[in-house]
Amino acid sequence: MTAFALLLIIEGLLPMIAPQLWQRAMQELSKGNPQIIRIGGIISMLAGAVLLQFLN
């Protein structure tokens, strides 16, 4: 549950600090190739899993 709380805090930083930049980034991301977005998600998940293993 702590990790989820930290995720929400980190995810909220950019929209709070630079909402226009965040909005443009989300618009550009939505135009992207779904396969590239999927690969980015997989890389993010793997990086998180490796980091968790490293920290434990």
mmCIF entry with sequence, helices, sheets and N, C-alpha, C, O atoms, coordinates in Angstrom:
data_MODEL
# 
_entry.id   MODEL 
# 
_entity.id                         1 
_entity.type                       polymer 
_entity.pdbx_number_of_molecules   1 
# 
_entity_poly.entity_id                      1 
_entity_poly.type                           'polypeptide(L)' 
_entity_poly.nstd_linkage                   no 
_entity_poly.nstd_monomer                   no 
_entity_poly.pdbx_seq_one_letter_code       MTAFALLLIIEGLLPMIAPQLWQRAMQELSKGNPQIIRIGGIISMLAGAVLLQFLN 
_entity_poly.pdbx_seq_one_letter_code_can   MTAFALLLIIEGLLPMIAPQLWQRAMQELSKGNPQIIRIGGIISMLAGAVLLQFLN 
_entity_poly.pdbx_strand_id                 A 
# 
loop_
_entity_poly_seq.entity_id 
_entity_poly_seq.num 
_entity_poly_seq.mon_id 
_entity_poly_seq.hetero 
1 1  MET n 
1 2  THR n 
1 3  ALA n 
1 4  PHE n 
1 5  ALA n 
1 6  LEU n 
1 7  LEU n 
1 8  LEU n 
1 9  ILE n 
1 10 ILE n 
1 11 GLU n 
1 12 GLY n 
1 13 LEU n 
1 14 LEU n 
1 15 PRO n 
1 16 MET n 
1 17 ILE n 
1 18 ALA n 
1 19 PRO n 
1 20 GLN n 
1 21 LEU n 
1 22 TRP n 
1 23 GLN n 
1 24 ARG n 
1 25 ALA n 
1 26 MET n 
1 27 GLN n 
1 28 GLU n 
1 29 LEU n 
1 30 SER n 
1 31 LYS n 
1 32 GLY n 
1 33 ASN n 
1 34 PRO n 
1 35 GLN n 
1 36 ILE n 
1 37 ILE n 
1 38 ARG n 
1 39 ILE n 
1 40 GLY n 
1 41 GLY n 
1 42 ILE n 
1 43 ILE n 
1 44 SER n 
1 45 MET n 
1 46 LEU n 
1 47 ALA n 
1 48 GLY n 
1 49 ALA n 
1 50 VAL n 
1 51 LEU n 
1 52 LEU n 
1 53 GLN n 
1 54 PHE n 
1 55 LEU n 
1 56 ASN n 
# 
_struct_asym.id          A 
_struct_asym.entity_id   1 
# 
loop_
_struct_conf.conf_type_id 
_struct_conf.id 
_struct_conf.pdbx_PDB_helix_id 
_struct_conf.beg_label_comp_id 
_struct_conf.beg_label_asym_id 
_struct_conf.beg_label_seq_id 
_struct_conf.pdbx_beg_PDB_ins_code 
_struct_conf.end_label_comp_id 
_struct_conf.end_label_asym_id 
_struct_conf.end_label_seq_id 
_struct_conf.pdbx_end_PDB_ins_code 
_struct_conf.beg_auth_comp_id 
_struct_conf.beg_auth_asym_id 
_struct_conf.beg_auth_seq_id 
_struct_conf.end_auth_comp_id 
_struct_conf.end_auth_asym_id 
_struct_conf.end_auth_seq_id 
_struct_conf.pdbx_PDB_helix_class 
_struct_conf.details 
_struct_conf.pdbx_PDB_helix_length 
HELX_P HELX_P1 AA1 THR A 2  ? ILE A 17 ? THR A 2  ILE A 17 1 ? 16 
HELX_P HELX_P2 AA2 PRO A 19 ? SER A 30 ? PRO A 19 SER A 30 1 ? 12 
HELX_P HELX_P3 AA3 PRO A 34 ? LEU A 55 ? PRO A 34 LEU A 55 1 ? 22 
# 
_struct_conf_type.id          HELX_P 
_struct_conf_type.criteria    ? 
_struct_conf_type.reference   ? 
# 
loop_
_atom_site.group_PDB 
_atom_site.id 
_atom_site.type_symbol 
_atom_site.label_atom_id 
_atom_site.label_alt_id 
_atom_site.label_comp_id 
_atom_site.label_asym_id 
_atom_site.label_entity_id 
_atom_site.label_seq_id 
_atom_site.pdbx_PDB_ins_code 
_atom_site.Cartn_x 
_atom_site.Cartn_y 
_atom_site.Cartn_z 
_atom_site.occupancy 
_atom_site.B_iso_or_equiv 
_atom_site.pdbx_formal_charge 
_atom_site.auth_seq_id 
_atom_site.auth_comp_id 
_atom_site.auth_asym_id 
_atom_site.auth_atom_id 
_atom_site.pdbx_PDB_model_num 
ATOM 1   N N  . MET A 1 1  ? 0.825  -1.183 0.000   1.00 0.00 ? 1  MET A N  1 
ATOM 2   C CA . MET A 1 1  ? 0.000  0.000  0.000   1.00 0.00 ? 1  MET A CA 1 
ATOM 3   C C  . MET A 1 1  ? 0.875  1.255  0.000   1.00 0.00 ? 1  MET A C  1 
ATOM 4   O O  . MET A 1 1  ? 0.520  2.270  -0.600  1.00 0.00 ? 1  MET A O  1 
ATOM 5   N N  . THR A 1 2  ? 2.016  1.175  0.676   1.00 0.00 ? 2  THR A N  1 
ATOM 6   C CA . THR A 1 2  ? 2.940  2.309  0.690   1.00 0.00 ? 2  THR A CA 1 
ATOM 7   C C  . THR A 1 2  ? 3.444  2.606  -0.715  1.00 0.00 ? 2  THR A C  1 
ATOM 8   O O  . THR A 1 2  ? 3.540  3.764  -1.121  1.00 0.00 ? 2  THR A O  1 
ATOM 9   N N  . ALA A 1 3  ? 3.764  1.551  -1.449  1.00 0.00 ? 3  ALA A N  1 
ATOM 10  C CA . ALA A 1 3  ? 4.256  1.742  -2.815  1.00 0.00 ? 3  ALA A CA 1 
ATOM 11  C C  . ALA A 1 3  ? 3.197  2.410  -3.688  1.00 0.00 ? 3  ALA A C  1 
ATOM 12  O O  . ALA A 1 3  ? 3.524  3.263  -4.513  1.00 0.00 ? 3  ALA A O  1 
ATOM 13  N N  . PHE A 1 4  ? 1.945  2.033  -3.515  1.00 0.00 ? 4  PHE A N  1 
ATOM 14  C CA . PHE A 1 4  ? 0.868  2.639  -4.294  1.00 0.00 ? 4  PHE A CA 1 
ATOM 15  C C  . PHE A 1 4  ? 0.723  4.115  -3.946  1.00 0.00 ? 4  PHE A C  1 
ATOM 16  O O  . PHE A 1 4  ? 0.503  4.947  -4.826  1.00 0.00 ? 4  PHE A O  1 
ATOM 17  N N  . ALA A 1 5  ? 0.846  4.435  -2.663  1.00 0.00 ? 5  ALA A N  1 
ATOM 18  C CA . ALA A 1 5  ? 0.771  5.834  -2.239  1.00 0.00 ? 5  ALA A CA 1 
ATOM 19  C C  . ALA A 1 5  ? 1.906  6.644  -2.859  1.00 0.00 ? 5  ALA A C  1 
ATOM 20  O O  . ALA A 1 5  ? 1.689  7.763  -3.325  1.00 0.00 ? 5  ALA A O  1 
ATOM 21  N N  . LEU A 1 6  ? 3.109  6.086  -2.867  1.00 0.00 ? 6  LEU A N  1 
ATOM 22  C CA . LEU A 1 6  ? 4.246  6.773  -3.483  1.00 0.00 ? 6  LEU A CA 1 
ATOM 23  C C  . LEU A 1 6  ? 4.039  6.943  -4.982  1.00 0.00 ? 6  LEU A C  1 
ATOM 24  O O  . LEU A 1 6  ? 4.394  7.980  -5.542  1.00 0.00 ? 6  LEU A O  1 
ATOM 25  N N  . LEU A 1 7  ? 3.475  5.949  -5.627  1.00 0.00 ? 7  LEU A N  1 
ATOM 26  C CA . LEU A 1 7  ? 3.176  6.041  -7.054  1.00 0.00 ? 7  LEU A CA 1 
ATOM 27  C C  . LEU A 1 7  ? 2.238  7.208  -7.331  1.00 0.00 ? 7  LEU A C  1 
ATOM 28  O O  . LEU A 1 7  ? 2.462  7.980  -8.264  1.00 0.00 ? 7  LEU A O  1 
ATOM 29  N N  . LEU A 1 8  ? 1.192  7.339  -6.526  1.00 0.00 ? 8  LEU A N  1 
ATOM 30  C CA . LEU A 1 8  ? 0.244  8.435  -6.715  1.00 0.00 ? 8  LEU A CA 1 
ATOM 31  C C  . LEU A 1 8  ? 0.908  9.794  -6.512  1.00 0.00 ? 8  LEU A C  1 
ATOM 32  O O  . LEU A 1 8  ? 0.617  10.744 -7.239  1.00 0.00 ? 8  LEU A O  1 
ATOM 33  N N  . ILE A 1 9  ? 1.790  9.888  -5.534  1.00 0.00 ? 9  ILE A N  1 
ATOM 34  C CA . ILE A 1 9  ? 2.506  11.149 -5.294  1.00 0.00 ? 9  ILE A CA 1 
ATOM 35  C C  . ILE A 1 9  ? 3.382  11.489 -6.490  1.00 0.00 ? 9  ILE A C  1 
ATOM 36  O O  . ILE A 1 9  ? 3.347  12.616 -6.985  1.00 0.00 ? 9  ILE A O  1 
ATOM 37  N N  . ILE A 1 10 ? 4.162  10.532 -6.956  1.00 0.00 ? 10 ILE A N  1 
ATOM 38  C CA . ILE A 1 10 ? 5.074  10.771 -8.078  1.00 0.00 ? 10 ILE A CA 1 
ATOM 39  C C  . ILE A 1 10 ? 4.297  11.097 -9.346  1.00 0.00 ? 10 ILE A C  1 
ATOM 40  O O  . ILE A 1 10 ? 4.663  12.012 -10.083 1.00 0.00 ? 10 ILE A O  1 
ATOM 41  N N  . GLU A 1 11 ? 3.218  10.346 -9.603  1.00 0.00 ? 11 GLU A N  1 
ATOM 42  C CA . GLU A 1 11 ? 2.406  10.594 -10.797 1.00 0.00 ? 11 GLU A CA 1 
ATOM 43  C C  . GLU A 1 11 ? 1.744  11.969 -10.768 1.00 0.00 ? 11 GLU A C  1 
ATOM 44  O O  . GLU A 1 11 ? 1.467  12.541 -11.822 1.00 0.00 ? 11 GLU A O  1 
ATOM 45  N N  . GLY A 1 12 ? 1.491  12.496 -9.595  1.00 0.00 ? 12 GLY A N  1 
ATOM 46  C CA . GLY A 1 12 ? 0.840  13.792 -9.475  1.00 0.00 ? 12 GLY A CA 1 
ATOM 47  C C  . GLY A 1 12 ? 1.775  14.982 -9.562  1.00 0.00 ? 12 GLY A C  1 
ATOM 48  O O  . GLY A 1 12 ? 1.315  16.118 -9.679  1.00 0.00 ? 12 GLY A O  1 
ATOM 49  N N  . LEU A 1 13 ? 3.081  14.747 -9.508  1.00 0.00 ? 13 LEU A N  1 
ATOM 50  C CA . LEU A 1 13 ? 4.032  15.857 -9.506  1.00 0.00 ? 13 LEU A CA 1 
ATOM 51  C C  . LEU A 1 13 ? 3.988  16.693 -10.780 1.00 0.00 ? 13 LEU A C  1 
ATOM 52  O O  . LEU A 1 13 ? 3.835  17.912 -10.707 1.00 0.00 ? 13 LEU A O  1 
ATOM 53  N N  . LEU A 1 14 ? 4.116  16.072 -11.927 1.00 0.00 ? 14 LEU A N  1 
ATOM 54  C CA . LEU A 1 14 ? 4.171  16.831 -13.180 1.00 0.00 ? 14 LEU A CA 1 
ATOM 55  C C  . LEU A 1 14 ? 2.877  17.594 -13.461 1.00 0.00 ? 14 LEU A C  1 
ATOM 56  O O  . LEU A 1 14 ? 2.944  18.769 -13.824 1.00 0.00 ? 14 LEU A O  1 
ATOM 57  N N  . PRO A 1 15 ? 1.702  16.978 -13.310 1.00 0.00 ? 15 PRO A N  1 
ATOM 58  C CA . PRO A 1 15 ? 0.480  17.762 -13.535 1.00 0.00 ? 15 PRO A CA 1 
ATOM 59  C C  . PRO A 1 15 ? 0.361  18.954 -12.576 1.00 0.00 ? 15 PRO A C  1 
ATOM 60  O O  . PRO A 1 15 ? -0.211 19.984 -12.933 1.00 0.00 ? 15 PRO A O  1 
ATOM 61  N N  . MET A 1 16 ? 0.899  18.812 -11.363 1.00 0.00 ? 16 MET A N  1 
ATOM 62  C CA . MET A 1 16 ? 0.836  19.906 -10.403 1.00 0.00 ? 16 MET A CA 1 
ATOM 63  C C  . MET A 1 16 ? 1.817  21.023 -10.765 1.00 0.00 ? 16 MET A C  1 
ATOM 64  O O  . MET A 1 16 ? 1.480  22.204 -10.683 1.00 0.00 ? 16 MET A O  1 
ATOM 65  N N  . ILE A 1 17 ? 3.025  20.642 -11.162 1.00 0.00 ? 17 ILE A N  1 
ATOM 66  C CA . ILE A 1 17 ? 4.079  21.621 -11.435 1.00 0.00 ? 17 ILE A CA 1 
ATOM 67  C C  . ILE A 1 17 ? 3.905  22.283 -12.797 1.00 0.00 ? 17 ILE A C  1 
ATOM 68  O O  . ILE A 1 17 ? 4.052  23.499 -12.918 1.00 0.00 ? 17 ILE A O  1 
ATOM 69  N N  . ALA A 1 18 ? 3.596  21.496 -13.816 1.00 0.00 ? 18 ALA A N  1 
ATOM 70  C CA . ALA A 1 18 ? 3.509  22.022 -15.186 1.00 0.00 ? 18 ALA A CA 1 
ATOM 71  C C  . ALA A 1 18 ? 2.310  21.400 -15.904 1.00 0.00 ? 18 ALA A C  1 
ATOM 72  O O  . ALA A 1 18 ? 2.487  20.508 -16.733 1.00 0.00 ? 18 ALA A O  1 
ATOM 73  N N  . PRO A 1 19 ? 1.099  21.855 -15.600 1.00 0.00 ? 19 PRO A N  1 
ATOM 74  C CA . PRO A 1 19 ? -0.081 21.207 -16.192 1.00 0.00 ? 19 PRO A CA 1 
ATOM 75  C C  . PRO A 1 19 ? -0.148 21.294 -17.713 1.00 0.00 ? 19 PRO A C  1 
ATOM 76  O O  . PRO A 1 19 ? -0.610 20.353 -18.358 1.00 0.00 ? 19 PRO A O  1 
ATOM 77  N N  . GLN A 1 20 ? 0.306  22.408 -18.303 1.00 0.00 ? 20 GLN A N  1 
ATOM 78  C CA . GLN A 1 20 ? 0.254  22.520 -19.766 1.00 0.00 ? 20 GLN A CA 1 
ATOM 79  C C  . GLN A 1 20 ? 1.217  21.530 -20.417 1.00 0.00 ? 20 GLN A C  1 
ATOM 80  O O  . GLN A 1 20 ? 0.881  20.907 -21.425 1.00 0.00 ? 20 GLN A O  1 
ATOM 81  N N  . LEU A 1 21 ? 2.399  21.385 -19.853 1.00 0.00 ? 21 LEU A N  1 
ATOM 82  C CA . LEU A 1 21 ? 3.375  20.430 -20.375 1.00 0.00 ? 21 LEU A CA 1 
ATOM 83  C C  . LEU A 1 21 ? 2.829  19.008 -20.269 1.00 0.00 ? 21 LEU A C  1 
ATOM 84  O O  . LEU A 1 21 ? 2.949  18.217 -21.205 1.00 0.00 ? 21 LEU A O  1 
ATOM 85  N N  . TRP A 1 22 ? 2.234  18.694 -19.132 1.00 0.00 ? 22 TRP A N  1 
ATOM 86  C CA . TRP A 1 22 ? 1.658  17.370 -18.930 1.00 0.00 ? 22 TRP A CA 1 
ATOM 87  C C  . TRP A 1 22 ? 0.553  17.105 -19.942 1.00 0.00 ? 22 TRP A C  1 
ATOM 88  O O  . TRP A 1 22 ? 0.465  16.013 -20.504 1.00 0.00 ? 22 TRP A O  1 
ATOM 89  N N  . GLN A 1 23 ? -0.289 18.107 -20.172 1.00 0.00 ? 23 GLN A N  1 
ATOM 90  C CA . GLN A 1 23 ? -1.400 17.958 -21.115 1.00 0.00 ? 23 GLN A CA 1 
ATOM 91  C C  . GLN A 1 23 ? -0.880 17.715 -22.532 1.00 0.00 ? 23 GLN A C  1 
ATOM 92  O O  . GLN A 1 23 ? -1.389 16.846 -23.240 1.00 0.00 ? 23 GLN A O  1 
ATOM 93  N N  . ARG A 1 24 ? 0.133  18.481 -22.946 1.00 0.00 ? 24 ARG A N  1 
ATOM 94  C CA . ARG A 1 24 ? 0.717  18.278 -24.284 1.00 0.00 ? 24 ARG A CA 1 
ATOM 95  C C  . ARG A 1 24 ? 1.341  16.895 -24.399 1.00 0.00 ? 24 ARG A C  1 
ATOM 96  O O  . ARG A 1 24 ? 1.202  16.226 -25.424 1.00 0.00 ? 24 ARG A O  1 
ATOM 97  N N  . ALA A 1 25 ? 2.028  16.469 -23.347 1.00 0.00 ? 25 ALA A N  1 
ATOM 98  C CA . ALA A 1 25 ? 2.663  15.150 -23.375 1.00 0.00 ? 25 ALA A CA 1 
ATOM 99  C C  . ALA A 1 25 ? 1.616  14.047 -23.518 1.00 0.00 ? 25 ALA A C  1 
ATOM 100 O O  . ALA A 1 25 ? 1.824  13.092 -24.265 1.00 0.00 ? 25 ALA A O  1 
ATOM 101 N N  . MET A 1 26 ? 0.502  14.169 -22.814 1.00 0.00 ? 26 MET A N  1 
ATOM 102 C CA . MET A 1 26 ? -0.561 13.164 -22.907 1.00 0.00 ? 26 MET A CA 1 
ATOM 103 C C  . MET A 1 26 ? -1.212 13.174 -24.290 1.00 0.00 ? 26 MET A C  1 
ATOM 104 O O  . MET A 1 26 ? -1.578 12.120 -24.809 1.00 0.00 ? 26 MET A O  1 
ATOM 105 N N  . GLN A 1 27 ? -1.360 14.355 -24.886 1.00 0.00 ? 27 GLN A N  1 
ATOM 106 C CA . GLN A 1 27 ? -1.923 14.438 -26.235 1.00 0.00 ? 27 GLN A CA 1 
ATOM 107 C C  . GLN A 1 27 ? -0.997 13.761 -27.240 1.00 0.00 ? 27 GLN A C  1 
ATOM 108 O O  . GLN A 1 27 ? -1.459 13.023 -28.111 1.00 0.00 ? 27 GLN A O  1 
ATOM 109 N N  . GLU A 1 28 ? 0.301  14.006 -27.123 1.00 0.00 ? 28 GLU A N  1 
ATOM 110 C CA . GLU A 1 28 ? 1.260  13.380 -28.037 1.00 0.00 ? 28 GLU A CA 1 
ATOM 111 C C  . GLU A 1 28 ? 1.305  11.869 -27.827 1.00 0.00 ? 28 GLU A C  1 
ATOM 112 O O  . GLU A 1 28 ? 1.382  11.104 -28.788 1.00 0.00 ? 28 GLU A O  1 
ATOM 113 N N  . LEU A 1 29 ? 1.256  11.449 -26.579 1.00 0.00 ? 29 LEU A N  1 
ATOM 114 C CA . LEU A 1 29 ? 1.281  10.019 -26.288 1.00 0.00 ? 29 LEU A CA 1 
ATOM 115 C C  . LEU A 1 29 ? 0.068  9.316  -26.885 1.00 0.00 ? 29 LEU A C  1 
ATOM 116 O O  . LEU A 1 29 ? 0.179  8.198  -27.387 1.00 0.00 ? 29 LEU A O  1 
ATOM 117 N N  . SER A 1 30 ? -1.081 9.966  -26.833 1.00 0.00 ? 30 SER A N  1 
ATOM 118 C CA . SER A 1 30 ? -2.298 9.347  -27.362 1.00 0.00 ? 30 SER A CA 1 
ATOM 119 C C  . SER A 1 30 ? -2.258 9.201  -28.882 1.00 0.00 ? 30 SER A C  1 
ATOM 120 O O  . SER A 1 30 ? -3.009 8.404  -29.445 1.00 0.00 ? 30 SER A O  1 
ATOM 121 N N  . LYS A 1 31 ? -1.398 9.955  -29.546 1.00 0.00 ? 31 LYS A N  1 
ATOM 122 C CA . LYS A 1 31 ? -1.256 9.852  -31.000 1.00 0.00 ? 31 LYS A CA 1 
ATOM 123 C C  . LYS A 1 31 ? -0.284 8.745  -31.405 1.00 0.00 ? 31 LYS A C  1 
ATOM 124 O O  . LYS A 1 31 ? -0.181 8.404  -32.583 1.00 0.00 ? 31 LYS A O  1 
ATOM 125 N N  . GLY A 1 32 ? 0.419  8.194  -30.436 1.00 0.00 ? 32 GLY A N  1 
ATOM 126 C CA . GLY A 1 32 ? 1.488  7.246  -30.724 1.00 0.00 ? 32 GLY A CA 1 
ATOM 127 C C  . GLY A 1 32 ? 1.006  5.882  -31.171 1.00 0.00 ? 32 GLY A C  1 
ATOM 128 O O  . GLY A 1 32 ? -0.170 5.537  -31.049 1.00 0.00 ? 32 GLY A O  1 
ATOM 129 N N  . ASN A 1 33 ? 1.936  5.131  -31.684 1.00 0.00 ? 33 ASN A N  1 
ATOM 130 C CA . ASN A 1 33 ? 1.713  3.758  -32.111 1.00 0.00 ? 33 ASN A CA 1 
ATOM 131 C C  . ASN A 1 33 ? 1.431  2.899  -30.871 1.00 0.00 ? 33 ASN A C  1 
ATOM 132 O O  . ASN A 1 33 ? 2.238  2.897  -29.942 1.00 0.00 ? 33 ASN A O  1 
ATOM 133 N N  . PRO A 1 34 ? 0.317  2.176  -30.834 1.00 0.00 ? 34 PRO A N  1 
ATOM 134 C CA . PRO A 1 34 ? -0.005 1.356  -29.657 1.00 0.00 ? 34 PRO A CA 1 
ATOM 135 C C  . PRO A 1 34 ? 1.091  0.348  -29.303 1.00 0.00 ? 34 PRO A C  1 
ATOM 136 O O  . PRO A 1 34 ? 1.312  0.056  -28.128 1.00 0.00 ? 34 PRO A O  1 
ATOM 137 N N  . GLN A 1 35 ? 1.767  -0.177 -30.308 1.00 0.00 ? 35 GLN A N  1 
ATOM 138 C CA . GLN A 1 35 ? 2.834  -1.149 -30.039 1.00 0.00 ? 35 GLN A CA 1 
ATOM 139 C C  . GLN A 1 35 ? 3.986  -0.487 -29.284 1.00 0.00 ? 35 GLN A C  1 
ATOM 140 O O  . GLN A 1 35 ? 4.541  -1.085 -28.362 1.00 0.00 ? 35 GLN A O  1 
ATOM 141 N N  . ILE A 1 36 ? 4.348  0.730  -29.661 1.00 0.00 ? 36 ILE A N  1 
ATOM 142 C CA . ILE A 1 36 ? 5.425  1.453  -28.980 1.00 0.00 ? 36 ILE A CA 1 
ATOM 143 C C  . ILE A 1 36 ? 5.006  1.779  -27.549 1.00 0.00 ? 36 ILE A C  1 
ATOM 144 O O  . ILE A 1 36 ? 5.814  1.669  -26.626 1.00 0.00 ? 36 ILE A O  1 
ATOM 145 N N  . ILE A 1 37 ? 3.754  2.179  -27.361 1.00 0.00 ? 37 ILE A N  1 
ATOM 146 C CA . ILE A 1 37 ? 3.250  2.472  -26.018 1.00 0.00 ? 37 ILE A CA 1 
ATOM 147 C C  . ILE A 1 37 ? 3.294  1.203  -25.165 1.00 0.00 ? 37 ILE A C  1 
ATOM 148 O O  . ILE A 1 37 ? 3.666  1.257  -23.993 1.00 0.00 ? 37 ILE A O  1 
ATOM 149 N N  . ARG A 1 38 ? 2.917  0.070  -25.744 1.00 0.00 ? 38 ARG A N  1 
ATOM 150 C CA . ARG A 1 38 ? 2.949  -1.212 -25.030 1.00 0.00 ? 38 ARG A CA 1 
ATOM 151 C C  . ARG A 1 38 ? 4.374  -1.562 -24.616 1.00 0.00 ? 38 ARG A C  1 
ATOM 152 O O  . ARG A 1 38 ? 4.603  -1.992 -23.486 1.00 0.00 ? 38 ARG A O  1 
ATOM 153 N N  . ILE A 1 39 ? 5.324  -1.385 -25.512 1.00 0.00 ? 39 ILE A N  1 
ATOM 154 C CA . ILE A 1 39 ? 6.724  -1.675 -25.198 1.00 0.00 ? 39 ILE A CA 1 
ATOM 155 C C  . ILE A 1 39 ? 7.208  -0.775 -24.062 1.00 0.00 ? 39 ILE A C  1 
ATOM 156 O O  . ILE A 1 39 ? 7.925  -1.226 -23.169 1.00 0.00 ? 39 ILE A O  1 
ATOM 157 N N  . GLY A 1 40 ? 6.815  0.495  -24.099 1.00 0.00 ? 40 GLY A N  1 
ATOM 158 C CA . GLY A 1 40 ? 7.177  1.412  -23.015 1.00 0.00 ? 40 GLY A CA 1 
ATOM 159 C C  . GLY A 1 40 ? 6.610  0.943  -21.682 1.00 0.00 ? 40 GLY A C  1 
ATOM 160 O O  . GLY A 1 40 ? 7.280  1.035  -20.653 1.00 0.00 ? 40 GLY A O  1 
ATOM 161 N N  . GLY A 1 41 ? 5.386  0.444  -21.695 1.00 0.00 ? 41 GLY A N  1 
ATOM 162 C CA . GLY A 1 41 ? 4.778  -0.084 -20.477 1.00 0.00 ? 41 GLY A CA 1 
ATOM 163 C C  . GLY A 1 41 ? 5.512  -1.303 -19.950 1.00 0.00 ? 41 GLY A C  1 
ATOM 164 O O  . GLY A 1 41 ? 5.718  -1.443 -18.744 1.00 0.00 ? 41 GLY A O  1 
ATOM 165 N N  . ILE A 1 42 ? 5.905  -2.182 -20.858 1.00 0.00 ? 42 ILE A N  1 
ATOM 166 C CA . ILE A 1 42 ? 6.640  -3.385 -20.456 1.00 0.00 ? 42 ILE A CA 1 
ATOM 167 C C  . ILE A 1 42 ? 7.985  -3.004 -19.851 1.00 0.00 ? 42 ILE A C  1 
ATOM 168 O O  . ILE A 1 42 ? 8.380  -3.548 -18.820 1.00 0.00 ? 42 ILE A O  1 
ATOM 169 N N  . ILE A 1 43 ? 8.684  -2.077 -20.483 1.00 0.00 ? 43 ILE A N  1 
ATOM 170 C CA . ILE A 1 43 ? 9.978  -1.631 -19.963 1.00 0.00 ? 43 ILE A CA 1 
ATOM 171 C C  . ILE A 1 43 ? 9.810  -1.015 -18.577 1.00 0.00 ? 43 ILE A C  1 
ATOM 172 O O  . ILE A 1 43 ? 10.615 -1.270 -17.681 1.00 0.00 ? 43 ILE A O  1 
ATOM 173 N N  . SER A 1 44 ? 8.780  -0.216 -18.401 1.00 0.00 ? 44 SER A N  1 
ATOM 174 C CA . SER A 1 44 ? 8.513  0.407  -17.107 1.00 0.00 ? 44 SER A CA 1 
ATOM 175 C C  . SER A 1 44 ? 8.230  -0.651 -16.037 1.00 0.00 ? 44 SER A C  1 
ATOM 176 O O  . SER A 1 44 ? 8.737  -0.560 -14.919 1.00 0.00 ? 44 SER A O  1 
ATOM 177 N N  . MET A 1 45 ? 7.425  -1.647 -16.385 1.00 0.00 ? 45 MET A N  1 
ATOM 178 C CA . MET A 1 45 ? 7.120  -2.712 -15.428 1.00 0.00 ? 45 MET A CA 1 
ATOM 179 C C  . MET A 1 45 ? 8.370  -3.497 -15.051 1.00 0.00 ? 45 MET A C  1 
ATOM 180 O O  . MET A 1 45 ? 8.587  -3.804 -13.879 1.00 0.00 ? 45 MET A O  1 
ATOM 181 N N  . LEU A 1 46 ? 9.189  -3.820 -16.045 1.00 0.00 ? 46 LEU A N  1 
ATOM 182 C CA . LEU A 1 46 ? 10.415 -4.567 -15.766 1.00 0.00 ? 46 LEU A CA 1 
ATOM 183 C C  . LEU A 1 46 ? 11.378 -3.756 -14.903 1.00 0.00 ? 46 LEU A C  1 
ATOM 184 O O  . LEU A 1 46 ? 12.005 -4.294 -13.991 1.00 0.00 ? 46 LEU A O  1 
ATOM 185 N N  . ALA A 1 47 ? 11.492 -2.459 -15.196 1.00 0.00 ? 47 ALA A N  1 
ATOM 186 C CA . ALA A 1 47 ? 12.364 -1.601 -14.392 1.00 0.00 ? 47 ALA A CA 1 
ATOM 187 C C  . ALA A 1 47 ? 11.870 -1.551 -12.948 1.00 0.00 ? 47 ALA A C  1 
ATOM 188 O O  . ALA A 1 47 ? 12.675 -1.594 -12.017 1.00 0.00 ? 47 ALA A O  1 
ATOM 189 N N  . GLY A 1 48 ? 10.570 -1.462 -12.757 1.00 0.00 ? 48 GLY A N  1 
ATOM 190 C CA . GLY A 1 48 ? 10.013 -1.464 -11.408 1.00 0.00 ? 48 GLY A CA 1 
ATOM 191 C C  . GLY A 1 48 ? 10.270 -2.775 -10.684 1.00 0.00 ? 48 GLY A C  1 
ATOM 192 O O  . GLY A 1 48 ? 10.603 -2.775 -9.499  1.00 0.00 ? 48 GLY A O  1 
ATOM 193 N N  . ALA A 1 49 ? 10.117 -3.894 -11.386 1.00 0.00 ? 49 ALA A N  1 
ATOM 194 C CA . ALA A 1 49 ? 10.358 -5.200 -10.775 1.00 0.00 ? 49 ALA A CA 1 
ATOM 195 C C  . ALA A 1 49 ? 11.824 -5.362 -10.385 1.00 0.00 ? 49 ALA A C  1 
ATOM 196 O O  . ALA A 1 49 ? 12.128 -5.878 -9.310  1.00 0.00 ? 49 ALA A O  1 
ATOM 197 N N  . VAL A 1 50 ? 12.724 -4.927 -11.250 1.00 0.00 ? 50 VAL A N  1 
ATOM 198 C CA . VAL A 1 50 ? 14.156 -5.004 -10.948 1.00 0.00 ? 50 VAL A CA 1 
ATOM 199 C C  . VAL A 1 50 ? 14.488 -4.120 -9.748  1.00 0.00 ? 50 VAL A C  1 
ATOM 200 O O  . VAL A 1 50 ? 15.242 -4.525 -8.864  1.00 0.00 ? 50 VAL A O  1 
ATOM 201 N N  . LEU A 1 51 ? 13.929 -2.923 -9.720  1.00 0.00 ? 51 LEU A N  1 
ATOM 202 C CA . LEU A 1 51 ? 14.175 -2.017 -8.599  1.00 0.00 ? 51 LEU A CA 1 
ATOM 203 C C  . LEU A 1 51 ? 13.662 -2.615 -7.295  1.00 0.00 ? 51 LEU A C  1 
ATOM 204 O O  . LEU A 1 51 ? 14.337 -2.527 -6.269  1.00 0.00 ? 51 LEU A O  1 
ATOM 205 N N  . LEU A 1 52 ? 12.477 -3.221 -7.319  1.00 0.00 ? 52 LEU A N  1 
ATOM 206 C CA . LEU A 1 52 ? 11.954 -3.867 -6.114  1.00 0.00 ? 52 LEU A CA 1 
ATOM 207 C C  . LEU A 1 52 ? 12.869 -4.990 -5.636  1.00 0.00 ? 52 LEU A C  1 
ATOM 208 O O  . LEU A 1 52 ? 13.123 -5.122 -4.439  1.00 0.00 ? 52 LEU A O  1 
ATOM 209 N N  . GLN A 1 53 ? 13.359 -5.790 -6.564  1.00 0.00 ? 53 GLN A N  1 
ATOM 210 C CA . GLN A 1 53 ? 14.267 -6.872 -6.191  1.00 0.00 ? 53 GLN A CA 1 
ATOM 211 C C  . GLN A 1 53 ? 15.563 -6.323 -5.606  1.00 0.00 ? 53 GLN A C  1 
ATOM 212 O O  . GLN A 1 53 ? 16.099 -6.870 -4.642  1.00 0.00 ? 53 GLN A O  1 
ATOM 213 N N  . PHE A 1 54 ? 16.057 -5.249 -6.187  1.00 0.00 ? 54 PHE A N  1 
ATOM 214 C CA . PHE A 1 54 ? 17.297 -4.629 -5.713  1.00 0.00 ? 54 PHE A CA 1 
ATOM 215 C C  . PHE A 1 54 ? 17.116 -4.076 -4.302  1.00 0.00 ? 54 PHE A C  1 
ATOM 216 O O  . PHE A 1 54 ? 18.003 -4.217 -3.459  1.00 0.00 ? 54 PHE A O  1 
ATOM 217 N N  . LEU A 1 55 ? 15.970 -3.445 -4.042  1.00 0.00 ? 55 LEU A N  1 
ATOM 218 C CA . LEU A 1 55 ? 15.724 -2.835 -2.738  1.00 0.00 ? 55 LEU A CA 1 
ATOM 219 C C  . LEU A 1 55 ? 15.446 -3.869 -1.651  1.00 0.00 ? 55 LEU A C  1 
ATOM 220 O O  . LEU A 1 55 ? 15.674 -3.608 -0.470  1.00 0.00 ? 55 LEU A O  1 
ATOM 221 N N  . ASN A 1 56 ? 14.960 -5.028 -2.044  1.00 0.00 ? 56 ASN A N  1 
ATOM 222 C CA . ASN A 1 56 ? 14.689 -6.081 -1.053  1.00 0.00 ? 56 ASN A CA 1 
ATOM 223 C C  . ASN A 1 56 ? 15.912 -6.944 -0.928  1.00 0.00 ? 56 ASN A C  1 
ATOM 224 O O  . ASN A 1 56 ? 15.917 -7.898 -0.150  1.00 0.00 ? 56 ASN A O  1 
# 
